């Protein structure tokens, strides 16, 4: 049976690659639902995408330094922090959807110029896509997209954290073994 430690020492690129692939999958799903599914994102949805973009960038950095254990560990821990940031944004979004608290100013309807005519305002409103943050556009089993994103982000953060800390544990184990062998 292969453990996380054994898999990481044999293939140091594996966890960074899997985490990067998860980011690409999440972002791909978000963009596909927007452009093919017609699900326009609210401001908080866009911020959640930024968190996945940051996690992707750091995971790719971990992949680039996969041969350098200390750097890879640091990048994996930074990836975990990016995922936790995304989970926090998604958790805030769930609270806005459930009306537990108010959303951000960017969650409100777009502002209109005060000197615009009724026709200009109508044109602006009809041609400007807007999705309110407190509306749940899609849910499954009573859980919104933001709710599923909380779950996914926490799981991915735990995996990145485990992979990053496991490398440190491996190093400590090797140091103990070398100390015994001396």
Secondary structure, DSSP 8 states (H G I E B T S, - for coil): ---HHHHHHH-TTHHHHHHHHHHHHHHHHHHHHHHTT-----HHHHHHHHHHHHHHHHHHHHHHTTTSHHHHHHHHHHHHHHHHHHHHHHHHHHHHHTTSS---GGGS-----TT--HHHHHHHHHHS----TT----EETTEEHHHHHHHHHHHHHHHHHHHHHHHHHHHHHHHHHHHHH-
